[in-house]
Amino acid sequence: MIDLSLPVTLLAAAITGALFAAIVLLPWVRRRERMRSAQSAERIAGLEAQRSRDAERLRHFAESASDWFWEQDAELRFTYITDSPLRPEGRSSASYLGQTRRAAHPDAVAETSWSLLEADIAQRRAFREFRYSFIRLNGKRDHISISGMPIHDASGRFVGYRGSGRLMTQEVEAAAEVRRVESRLAAAIDAFPAEFAIVDASGRLAACNQRFRDSFLQATGAAPTIGAESADRVREFAYGDNSFKARGGVGDRAQRFERLRADGCWVQVDERATNDGGTIIIIADISEQKTREADLQAAKEAAERAALLKTQFLATVSHELRTPLNAVIGFSEIMQQELFGPLGDKRYRDYLADIHTSGTHLLRVINDILDVTRIENGSLGLADQLIDLARLVEDCLATGASAAAGAGLALTSEVDDSGIVVAADPSKLTQVLRNLISNAVTFTPAGGRIGMAVKRLPDGDVAIRVSDTGIGMTPAEIQVALTPFGQISNPMTRRHQGLGLGLTLAKSLTELHGGRLEVESAVGSGTTVSVILPAARVSLRRHLA
């Protein structure tokens, strides 16, 4: 017989345990499940709240950003666009929805070309910084920069574009204003009446005007290159040599100097440092200023010479007039008072000769002064006649023969063509030759020679030369002798009378005939003075009646 009590007992225990678990554990499990569900819902709610806060934060960022954001569908119609403080005014963001960009801005003008943007879109490529402009509702032109990325769904199908926009109006207008300012500055620099250049802190040419470029090209053979030309090369051009290296840096100081350029222009170079470490170089043409300064200096020297000549003139003339006048008056009183007895005494005749000589000298002094005055004011004219030079030379030698003989001098003549005839004023030409003979007699010691010669020169001119074996002159003394009232200081000149006008008058009267006077002299070897008349004054007539 089988004992079934043990299994029944075990089964009963199992059933009892199961009932206990169902009664006791099931509520606990249910409470756990409810707790888990509550926690999950709380987490989900928290996540949703966080997402909502993040979305609101992003919306605030987007709406307060300087850029704005947009989306377009596959047909490139706006499906979303944010508001922005800097988005073009005059239209709401909602007014863009459902429109393409070209439809929203039909008057838009691209800075480059719409075809570039359309090519990127056709190839579903991203694009960056595409710029265009359009007229706002208030009539002002706005400038826009847009960037976009293509959008694809999970299957890779193109569904549109998403991107951002940026208002560039202020930047474009600022850049345009900068260009206008730079253009005005460039125009002002080009109009600057001097050569102008700026070297930046890195030691490179930053800007220059056309005057500087032209002079630089002329001096160096190459035009200056902005951004590449070195400061040393610019300064070498400005200074004309490498002396600027010895001057050292400009620093906070300015320096100025003048120099004569190879092109013959006097320039003044100003160099000064800028606040940013650069250098400004200004090269001004001061040739006119230098010319004025030279003219003023010449005028000053001329005035001083005139004052000196006036003093010399007064001193010389007073002496020249006083001496013969004293003789005239003194001898006249002797004769008037008959101090040597009744008139008829031989000594009175000698006094009459002295009176005549003194009177003649006075007349010659006055005539010379008048001739110089008339030559200077241009009132002295010529009475031209045809003159036989051989005969004229003989007459002048005859006139000077007595003076030469009294001084112990020999007179000679040489005429290589006795038929030379010239058109000239006979009295003026005679005065020239007599002055030259008188000078030769005055400055030639006893025993010397004085010669006159007439020669036709190869170019057709005719030269009348008066030479002597006298004391001669240095080049400096020749210049003095050619100056009105100029007298060389030596023992011989102090023994003879004269205003110092002989050589000056001879030169002026020769030039009045269109000729020239040349002086060759050496100290101790004598002097030769040539009166050269132009070929135009040589007559075709070979002889005069």
Backbone torsions as a table, in degrees:
resi	resn	phi	psi	omega
1	MET	NA	132.6	-175.0
2	ILE	-89.5	137.8	179.0
3	ASP	-91.1	110.3	-177.8
4	LEU	-97.1	4.9	-175.5
5	SER	-69.5	-34.5	-177.4
6	LEU	-68.6	-47.7	179.4
7	PRO	-63.4	-40.9	-180.0
8	VAL	-60.5	-38.4	179.6
9	THR	-64.1	-44.7	-180.0
10	LEU	-64.9	-39.8	-179.8
11	LEU	-64.0	-42.1	179.6
12	ALA	-61.7	-39.2	179.8
13	ALA	-64.8	-40.0	-179.7
14	ALA	-65.5	-43.1	-179.5
15	ILE	-64.6	-38.8	179.4
16	THR	-63.3	-40.7	-179.8
17	GLY	-66.2	-38.2	-179.2
18	ALA	-67.3	-41.9	178.8
19	LEU	-62.4	-38.3	179.2
20	PHE	-64.0	-42.8	-179.8
21	ALA	-64.1	-41.3	-178.6
22	ALA	-65.5	-40.1	-176.2
23	ILE	-74.7	-40.6	-174.2
24	VAL	-90.1	-48.2	-171.0
25	LEU	-81.3	-31.5	-175.3
26	LEU	-58.6	-45.2	176.8
27	PRO	-61.0	-36.5	-179.9
28	TRP	-65.2	-41.5	179.6
29	VAL	-64.0	-43.5	179.7
30	ARG	-62.4	-39.6	177.6
31	ARG	-62.7	-39.0	178.6
32	ARG	-62.7	-42.6	-179.4
33	GLU	-64.7	-42.5	179.2
34	ARG	-63.3	-38.2	178.4
35	MET	-63.8	-43.0	179.4
36	ARG	-62.7	-43.4	-179.2
37	SER	-62.6	-41.0	179.3
38	ALA	-63.5	-42.2	179.6
39	GLN	-64.7	-42.0	179.6
40	SER	-63.1	-43.7	179.0
41	ALA	-63.2	-37.7	179.3
42	GLU	-66.0	-41.9	178.2
43	ARG	-63.6	-43.3	-179.9
44	ILE	-61.9	-44.8	178.8
45	ALA	-61.3	-39.0	178.3
46	GLY	-64.4	-42.8	178.4
47	LEU	-63.7	-42.2	178.7
48	GLU	-62.7	-41.3	178.3
49	ALA	-63.7	-39.8	179.4
50	GLN	-65.4	-42.3	178.3
51	ARG	-63.2	-38.7	179.0
52	SER	-64.4	-43.0	178.8
53	ARG	-64.8	-42.0	178.6
54	ASP	-62.7	-42.9	179.6
55	ALA	-62.0	-42.6	179.6
56	GLU	-65.4	-39.1	178.9
57	ARG	-63.2	-45.3	179.3
58	LEU	-64.2	-38.1	178.2
59	ARG	-63.6	-41.9	177.7
60	HIS	-63.6	-43.5	177.3
61	PHE	-59.6	-46.7	-177.7
62	ALA	-62.5	-42.6	-176.8
63	GLU	-74.4	-24.6	179.9
64	SER	-97.5	-5.0	-177.7
65	ALA	-75.0	156.9	176.0
66	SER	-70.8	-26.9	174.0
67	ASP	-90.8	161.4	171.4
68	TRP	-122.8	161.3	-172.8
69	PHE	-120.7	147.8	-175.4
70	TRP	-146.5	160.4	174.0
71	GLU	-135.6	146.1	175.6
72	GLN	-129.4	151.2	177.9
73	ASP	-86.2	-171.1	-176.3
74	ALA	-63.5	-25.6	177.0
75	GLU	-90.7	11.6	176.4
76	LEU	63.7	32.2	172.7
77	ARG	-96.1	141.5	-179.4
78	PHE	-65.7	128.3	173.3
79	THR	-112.4	-14.9	-179.4
80	TYR	-158.3	140.5	174.9
81	ILE	-156.8	133.9	-177.4
82	THR	-91.0	158.4	171.1
83	ASP	-85.6	151.5	179.0
84	SER	-149.2	144.3	178.2
85	PRO	-57.8	-27.1	-176.9
86	LEU	-105.8	5.6	176.9
87	ARG	-68.9	149.1	-178.3
88	PRO	-51.6	131.4	-177.5
89	GLU	-82.7	163.8	175.0
90	GLY	108.4	-17.3	178.6
91	ARG	-137.4	146.0	174.9
92	SER	-82.4	158.0	178.5
93	SER	-62.7	-32.6	-178.3
94	ALA	-65.3	-27.0	-177.2
95	SER	-69.7	-15.7	179.3
96	TYR	-84.3	-22.8	-172.1
97	LEU	-62.7	135.1	179.6
98	GLY	85.1	-3.1	179.7
99	GLN	-109.0	149.9	169.9
100	THR	-78.8	167.9	-178.6
101	ARG	-65.3	-42.3	-179.5
102	ARG	-67.3	-33.9	178.4
103	ALA	-71.6	-36.6	179.6
104	ALA	-69.0	-32.9	-179.9
105	HIS	-128.1	74.3	-176.3
106	PRO	-64.9	-23.4	-179.8
107	ASP	-95.7	13.5	-176.3
108	ALA	-63.5	141.9	178.1
109	VAL	-122.5	119.3	-179.8
110	ALA	-79.5	143.4	178.3
111	GLU	-71.4	-30.2	177.0
112	THR	-109.5	-86.2	178.9
113	SER	-161.5	138.0	176.8
114	TRP	-62.8	-27.3	-176.7
115	SER	-62.5	-29.7	178.0
116	LEU	-66.2	-45.1	178.0
117	LEU	-64.9	-43.4	-179.5
118	GLU	-63.7	-33.6	177.8
119	ALA	-66.3	-42.1	177.8
120	ASP	-62.8	-42.3	-178.6
121	ILE	-67.7	-40.0	179.7
122	ALA	-61.7	-32.7	178.6
123	GLN	-93.3	7.4	-179.8
124	ARG	53.6	42.1	178.6
125	ARG	-99.3	155.4	173.4
126	ALA	-72.0	151.6	176.0
127	PHE	-135.2	149.4	-177.7
128	ARG	-134.3	140.7	172.2
129	GLU	52.9	45.1	171.5
130	PHE	-81.5	127.1	-172.1
131	ARG	-113.0	140.6	174.0
132	TYR	-152.6	170.0	-179.7
133	SER	-136.0	158.9	178.3
134	PHE	-154.9	166.2	-179.3
135	ILE	-91.8	126.1	177.3
136	ARG	-75.8	171.8	179.7
137	LEU	-62.0	-27.9	-179.8
138	ASN	-86.5	6.3	176.0
139	GLY	90.6	-5.0	-179.4
140	LYS	-88.2	143.5	178.8
141	ARG	-86.6	128.8	176.5
142	ASP	-108.8	148.2	179.1
143	HIS	-114.8	130.1	-172.6
144	ILE	-122.1	144.9	170.9
145	SER	-123.9	126.0	-178.9
146	ILE	-122.7	148.4	174.1
147	SER	-134.1	144.6	-177.8
148	GLY	-148.4	154.9	176.5
149	MET	-124.8	137.6	177.3
150	PRO	-70.2	147.6	179.1
151	ILE	-114.4	133.7	177.5
152	HIS	-127.0	147.5	178.0
153	ASP	-83.5	-173.3	-175.6
154	ALA	-61.4	-28.7	-178.6
155	SER	-86.8	-1.4	179.7
156	GLY	90.4	7.0	-179.2
157	ARG	-80.2	135.7	179.2
158	PHE	-69.1	128.2	-178.8
159	VAL	-122.7	0.8	177.1
160	GLY	144.0	-164.8	-179.5
161	TYR	-126.7	150.7	174.4
162	ARG	-133.6	135.7	-177.8
163	GLY	-167.3	-162.4	-176.4
164	SER	-135.4	159.9	175.5
165	GLY	-129.8	152.7	-178.6
166	ARG	-139.0	134.7	178.5
167	LEU	-80.1	122.5	-176.5
168	MET	-110.5	8.5	-172.7
169	THR	-57.3	-48.8	-178.2
170	GLN	-62.8	-42.1	-179.9
171	GLU	-65.1	-44.6	-179.5
172	VAL	-63.6	-44.3	179.8
173	GLU	-66.3	-37.6	177.5
174	ALA	-65.1	-42.1	178.5
175	ALA	-64.6	-39.5	178.0
176	ALA	-64.5	-39.3	178.0
177	GLU	-65.5	-39.3	176.8
178	VAL	-61.5	-43.1	178.8
179	ARG	-64.1	-39.3	177.7
180	ARG	-63.9	-43.8	178.4
181	VAL	-63.3	-44.3	179.3
182	GLU	-63.1	-39.0	178.8
183	SER	-64.3	-44.1	178.3
184	ARG	-64.6	-40.4	179.2
185	LEU	-64.6	-43.3	178.6
186	ALA	-62.6	-41.0	178.4
187	ALA	-64.6	-40.3	179.4
188	ALA	-66.1	-40.1	179.3
189	ILE	-65.9	-41.7	179.2
190	ASP	-66.0	-32.7	179.4
191	ALA	-82.4	-7.8	-179.4
192	PHE	-61.5	127.8	-173.6
193	PRO	-77.6	42.1	178.0
194	ALA	-162.1	165.8	175.6
195	GLU	-77.8	130.1	-170.8
196	PHE	-131.2	133.2	178.2
197	ALA	-147.1	147.5	176.9
198	ILE	-122.0	126.8	174.0
199	VAL	-107.6	127.9	-175.9
200	ASP	-80.5	179.7	-175.2
201	ALA	-65.7	-22.2	179.3
202	SER	-83.0	-1.5	177.5
203	GLY	85.2	27.5	179.5
204	ARG	-122.0	150.8	178.2
205	LEU	-67.3	118.9	-176.8
206	ALA	-97.6	-31.4	-178.8
207	ALA	-163.9	154.6	175.7
208	CYS	-161.4	161.4	178.9
209	ASN	-99.9	176.1	-174.1
210	GLN	-65.5	-35.2	178.2
211	ARG	-60.0	-42.8	179.3
212	PHE	-64.7	-44.3	-178.8
213	ARG	-60.9	-43.9	-178.6
214	ASP	-63.7	-45.9	-179.1
215	SER	-67.0	-39.7	179.3
216	PHE	-62.4	-44.0	179.2
217	LEU	-62.9	-43.1	-179.5
218	GLN	-65.3	-37.5	-175.9
219	ALA	-79.8	-37.1	-172.9
220	THR	-108.7	-14.8	-178.1
221	GLY	84.4	0.8	179.7
222	ALA	-141.8	140.3	178.8
223	ALA	-71.4	146.1	179.0
224	PRO	-69.5	143.0	-179.5
225	THR	-107.2	117.7	179.2
226	ILE	-64.2	132.0	178.7
227	GLY	86.3	-10.4	-178.0
228	ALA	-122.4	-31.1	-177.3
229	GLU	-67.4	130.2	-176.9
230	SER	-79.1	156.4	178.8
231	ALA	-63.7	-36.5	179.6
232	ASP	-62.2	-41.8	-179.6
233	ARG	-68.5	-38.0	177.5
234	VAL	-64.4	-45.4	-179.3
235	ARG	-67.9	-36.4	179.2
236	GLU	-62.3	-38.6	175.9
237	PHE	-66.0	-44.2	-176.7
238	ALA	-65.8	-43.2	-176.5
239	TYR	-85.7	-19.0	178.5
240	GLY	84.6	-8.1	177.2
241	ASP	-158.5	-165.3	-179.3
242	ASN	-94.9	15.6	-176.3
243	SER	-65.6	-20.2	-179.2
244	PHE	-63.9	-25.8	-178.8
245	LYS	-65.8	-31.1	-180.0
246	ALA	-79.9	-14.0	-178.1
247	ARG	-79.0	-21.1	-178.4
248	GLY	81.2	-178.3	-178.7
249	GLY	-69.6	157.0	179.9
250	VAL	-75.8	-40.1	-179.0
251	GLY	62.5	-136.6	180.0
252	ASP	-90.4	3.8	-176.1
253	ARG	-98.5	161.9	173.7
254	ALA	-114.0	150.7	177.6
255	GLN	-136.7	150.7	-177.0
256	ARG	-142.5	140.4	175.0
257	PHE	-155.8	166.3	-179.7
258	GLU	-119.7	149.5	176.5
259	ARG	-155.3	158.6	176.9
260	LEU	-97.8	118.7	-177.8
261	ARG	-82.2	167.8	-178.9
262	ALA	-63.9	-25.5	179.7
263	ASP	-81.7	4.5	177.2
264	GLY	89.1	2.2	-179.7
265	CYS	-92.0	138.0	169.4
266	TRP	-85.4	129.5	179.7
267	VAL	-127.5	151.3	173.0
268	GLN	-112.0	122.6	-176.9
269	VAL	-104.1	122.9	174.8
270	ASP	-112.4	130.6	177.8
271	GLU	-131.5	129.9	179.9
272	ARG	-144.7	150.0	-178.6
273	ALA	-83.3	147.0	174.7
274	THR	-97.4	167.4	-177.8
275	ASN	-65.7	-25.6	-177.2
276	ASP	-94.5	14.0	176.7
277	GLY	92.2	1.8	178.2
278	GLY	-87.2	-170.2	-177.4
279	THR	-141.4	137.1	173.0
280	ILE	-107.3	130.9	179.3
281	ILE	-122.2	124.8	179.0
282	ILE	-121.8	126.6	-179.3
283	ILE	-118.9	109.8	-176.0
284	ALA	-107.2	135.6	176.7
285	ASP	-77.4	114.7	-178.9
286	ILE	-114.2	25.9	-178.9
287	SER	-60.1	-43.8	179.8
288	GLU	-63.5	-40.4	178.0
289	GLN	-61.9	-43.8	178.7
290	LYS	-63.5	-38.4	178.7
291	THR	-64.0	-43.3	177.9
292	ARG	-62.7	-42.0	178.8
293	GLU	-62.0	-41.6	179.1
294	ALA	-65.2	-40.9	178.6
295	ASP	-63.3	-42.0	178.7
296	LEU	-63.9	-41.8	178.8
297	GLN	-64.1	-41.3	178.7
298	ALA	-64.7	-41.1	178.2
299	ALA	-63.6	-40.6	178.5
300	LYS	-62.5	-44.7	179.8
301	GLU	-66.3	-37.9	178.4
302	ALA	-64.2	-41.0	177.9
303	ALA	-63.7	-40.6	178.3
304	GLU	-64.9	-40.9	177.9
305	ARG	-64.5	-39.7	179.4
306	ALA	-63.4	-41.0	178.1
307	ALA	-64.3	-41.0	179.0
308	LEU	-66.3	-41.4	178.9
309	LEU	-63.6	-37.8	178.7
310	LYS	-62.3	-43.9	179.1
311	THR	-63.7	-45.4	178.9
312	GLN	-63.4	-40.0	-179.8
313	PHE	-60.3	-48.0	-178.7
314	LEU	-62.7	-42.5	-179.2
315	ALA	-65.7	-43.7	-176.7
316	THR	-70.2	-47.3	-177.2
317	VAL	-63.8	-41.0	179.3
318	SER	-59.8	-39.5	178.5
319	HIS	-69.3	-44.9	-176.5
320	GLU	-65.5	-34.1	179.4
321	LEU	-80.4	-37.8	-175.7
322	ARG	-65.6	-42.6	-174.2
323	THR	-62.5	-54.1	179.1
324	PRO	-68.1	-32.4	178.4
325	LEU	-64.0	-40.8	176.9
326	ASN	-59.5	-40.8	179.4
327	ALA	-65.9	-46.3	-179.6
328	VAL	-59.5	-48.9	-177.3
329	ILE	-66.7	-43.8	-177.2
330	GLY	-64.6	-48.2	-179.9
331	PHE	-68.0	-34.0	177.9
332	SER	-64.9	-41.0	179.1
333	GLU	-64.7	-40.2	179.0
334	ILE	-60.5	-44.7	-179.1
335	MET	-70.7	-37.0	-179.8
336	GLN	-64.5	-38.9	-177.8
337	GLN	-88.9	-4.7	-179.8
338	GLU	50.1	51.4	-177.8
339	LEU	-63.4	-25.5	179.1
340	PHE	-104.8	26.0	-179.8
341	GLY	98.4	-173.6	-177.9
342	PRO	-59.1	153.0	176.5
343	LEU	-59.3	141.1	-174.4
344	GLY	126.6	-15.7	175.1
345	ASP	-64.0	142.8	-176.4
346	LYS	-58.5	-34.6	-177.3
347	ARG	-64.7	-28.5	177.6
348	TYR	-65.0	-37.1	178.2
349	ARG	-63.4	-37.6	177.0
350	ASP	-63.7	-40.3	179.0
351	TYR	-64.9	-37.8	176.8
352	LEU	-60.8	-38.4	177.3
353	ALA	-63.8	-41.9	178.7
354	ASP	-65.2	-39.7	178.0
355	ILE	-62.1	-42.1	179.8
356	HIS	-64.1	-43.1	179.9
357	THR	-63.1	-44.4	179.8
358	SER	-64.5	-42.4	178.4
359	GLY	-62.8	-41.4	178.0
360	THR	-63.1	-40.5	178.7
361	HIS	-63.8	-42.7	178.1
362	LEU	-59.8	-43.4	179.5
363	LEU	-62.2	-41.4	-179.7
364	ARG	-65.3	-40.1	178.1
365	VAL	-61.2	-46.6	-178.9
366	ILE	-64.8	-40.8	179.2
367	ASN	-63.5	-40.8	178.9
368	ASP	-62.5	-44.3	179.7
369	ILE	-61.6	-44.0	179.2
370	LEU	-63.8	-40.2	-180.0
371	ASP	-63.5	-43.5	178.6
372	VAL	-61.0	-43.3	-179.9
373	THR	-62.3	-44.8	-178.2
374	ARG	-69.0	-33.4	177.2
375	ILE	-66.5	-42.0	-178.2
376	GLU	-66.3	-36.6	-179.8
377	ASN	-93.6	4.9	174.0
378	GLY	75.0	17.7	-177.3
379	SER	-96.4	-2.8	-178.9
380	LEU	-88.0	119.4	-179.1
381	GLY	-107.9	178.5	-178.7
382	LEU	-117.2	141.9	172.9
383	ALA	-113.2	84.8	-172.7
384	ASP	-70.4	141.1	172.4
385	GLN	-141.8	163.0	174.6
386	LEU	-80.6	126.7	-172.6
387	ILE	-123.5	133.2	172.3
388	ASP	-84.2	110.4	-174.3
389	LEU	-62.9	-36.0	-179.8
390	ALA	-61.7	-43.1	179.4
391	ARG	-67.3	-40.2	179.6
392	LEU	-62.6	-41.3	178.9
393	VAL	-64.2	-41.1	179.0
394	GLU	-62.5	-42.1	179.6
395	ASP	-63.0	-42.9	-179.8
396	CYS	-66.4	-39.2	178.4
397	LEU	-64.9	-39.6	179.7
398	ALA	-64.0	-38.8	179.7
399	THR	-66.4	-37.4	-177.4
400	GLY	-90.3	-1.7	-175.5
401	ALA	-63.0	-42.7	-176.5
402	SER	-65.9	-41.4	179.4
403	ALA	-64.6	-40.8	-179.9
404	ALA	-66.3	-41.6	-179.9
405	ALA	-64.8	-40.4	179.1
406	GLY	-63.9	-27.8	179.7
407	ALA	-92.1	1.3	178.8
408	GLY	75.0	37.1	-177.0
409	LEU	-118.3	151.4	177.5
410	ALA	-100.0	139.7	178.7
411	LEU	-112.0	133.4	177.8
412	THR	-134.0	160.0	177.6
413	SER	-140.0	154.2	178.9
414	GLU	-148.8	115.2	178.8
415	VAL	-121.5	113.3	-173.5
416	ASP	-77.7	-12.1	177.3
417	ASP	-148.9	104.4	-174.9
418	SER	-71.1	-7.3	-178.5
419	GLY	-100.9	14.6	-178.3
420	ILE	-73.0	127.2	179.7
421	VAL	-125.4	134.8	179.5
422	VAL	-127.7	154.1	173.6
423	ALA	-92.7	112.6	-177.1
424	ALA	-157.6	168.8	175.2
425	ASP	-84.0	111.3	-173.8
426	PRO	-60.4	-39.9	-178.7
427	SER	-67.0	-40.2	-178.8
428	LYS	-69.6	-41.8	-179.5
429	LEU	-68.7	-36.8	176.2
430	THR	-63.8	-41.4	178.6
431	GLN	-60.8	-40.7	178.7
432	VAL	-59.6	-51.6	-175.2
433	LEU	-67.6	-38.2	179.4
434	ARG	-65.9	-38.2	177.3
435	ASN	-63.2	-40.8	-179.6
436	LEU	-67.3	-40.8	178.1
437	ILE	-65.4	-41.5	179.1
438	SER	-60.4	-43.5	178.1
439	ASN	-62.8	-42.6	-179.8
440	ALA	-61.5	-42.1	178.0
441	VAL	-63.8	-41.1	-176.4
442	THR	-64.0	-39.3	-170.9
443	PHE	-107.2	18.2	177.1
444	THR	-116.4	122.4	179.3
445	PRO	-64.5	159.6	179.0
446	ALA	-56.0	141.9	-178.5
447	GLY	92.5	-4.4	-179.2
448	GLY	-85.8	-177.5	-177.8
449	ARG	-128.0	147.1	174.1
450	ILE	-127.6	128.6	-178.0
451	GLY	-127.3	148.6	174.1
452	MET	-122.8	140.5	-178.5
453	ALA	-142.7	145.4	175.9
454	VAL	-122.5	123.5	-177.2
455	LYS	-135.9	141.6	172.6
456	ARG	-88.7	127.8	-178.5
457	LEU	-86.9	159.2	-177.3
458	PRO	-56.6	-30.8	-178.2
459	ASP	-85.0	4.6	178.3
460	GLY	98.2	-12.5	176.6
461	ASP	-69.3	164.2	177.7
462	VAL	-122.3	132.6	-178.8
463	ALA	-114.3	130.5	172.7
464	ILE	-110.2	115.1	-174.2
465	ARG	-111.2	135.4	173.3
466	VAL	-118.4	116.4	-177.0
467	SER	-122.2	154.3	178.7
468	ASP	-143.9	169.8	177.5
469	THR	-109.9	34.8	-173.3
470	GLY	-81.1	-155.4	-170.7
471	ILE	-73.7	-22.6	179.6
472	GLY	75.6	174.6	-178.4
473	MET	-141.7	154.6	171.0
474	THR	-82.5	164.2	176.8
475	PRO	-55.6	-37.5	179.1
476	ALA	-67.1	-39.1	179.8
477	GLU	-68.8	-30.3	176.1
478	ILE	-62.9	-43.2	178.5
479	GLN	-62.0	-38.8	177.7
480	VAL	-65.7	-42.3	-176.8
481	ALA	-65.6	-28.7	-179.7
482	LEU	-84.2	-3.9	-179.9
483	THR	-90.7	137.2	178.7
484	PRO	-54.2	131.6	-179.4
485	PHE	64.8	15.0	177.9
486	GLY	-79.6	125.6	-178.3
487	GLN	-129.3	131.7	179.5
488	ILE	-81.7	133.5	-176.9
489	SER	-88.0	106.2	172.3
490	ASN	-153.9	166.5	-174.9
491	PRO	-57.7	-31.5	-176.3
492	MET	-73.0	-39.1	-178.7
493	THR	-67.7	-30.3	-179.2
494	ARG	-72.0	-14.7	-179.6
495	ARG	-92.4	-4.4	-175.0
496	HIS	-127.8	151.2	177.5
497	GLN	-81.2	163.7	176.4
498	GLY	153.6	147.4	178.2
499	LEU	-87.0	-13.5	-173.4
500	GLY	81.8	25.6	-179.1
501	LEU	-107.4	-7.2	-173.7
502	GLY	-57.4	-55.4	-176.9
503	LEU	-70.3	-35.6	178.8
504	THR	-63.7	-45.4	178.5
505	LEU	-64.6	-40.4	179.3
506	ALA	-60.6	-42.4	179.3
507	LYS	-65.2	-47.5	-177.6
508	SER	-64.4	-42.4	-178.7
509	LEU	-69.5	-33.9	176.3
510	THR	-65.7	-44.4	178.8
511	GLU	-66.5	-29.1	176.6
512	LEU	-63.7	-26.8	176.3
513	HIS	-86.1	2.9	-177.5
514	GLY	83.1	11.0	-179.3
515	GLY	-102.4	-161.8	180.0
516	ARG	-147.0	153.4	179.9
517	LEU	-116.5	126.9	-178.6
518	GLU	-119.0	138.6	-178.1
519	VAL	-121.3	125.3	173.9
520	GLU	-121.4	127.9	-175.8
521	SER	-154.2	153.2	174.7
522	ALA	-144.8	137.2	-177.3
523	VAL	-60.4	125.9	178.1
524	GLY	84.7	-6.4	-177.3
525	SER	-116.6	-5.7	177.8
526	GLY	102.0	-178.3	-174.9
527	THR	-137.4	143.5	173.2
528	THR	-126.5	123.4	177.9
529	VAL	-112.8	125.7	-177.9
530	SER	-110.9	125.1	172.6
531	VAL	-99.2	110.9	-174.5
532	ILE	-108.7	116.4	178.7
533	LEU	-97.8	140.6	-175.4
534	PRO	-69.2	156.5	-178.4
535	ALA	-60.3	-27.6	-178.9
536	ALA	-64.2	-19.5	-179.7
537	ARG	-95.1	-2.8	178.8
538	VAL	-82.6	122.1	-175.6
539	SER	-82.1	153.6	175.4
540	LEU	-75.5	-18.2	179.2
541	ARG	-70.2	129.6	-176.6
542	ARG	-89.1	-25.8	-177.0
543	HIS	-141.0	152.1	175.1
544	LEU	-114.6	146.6	179.8
545	ALA	-68.7	NA	NA
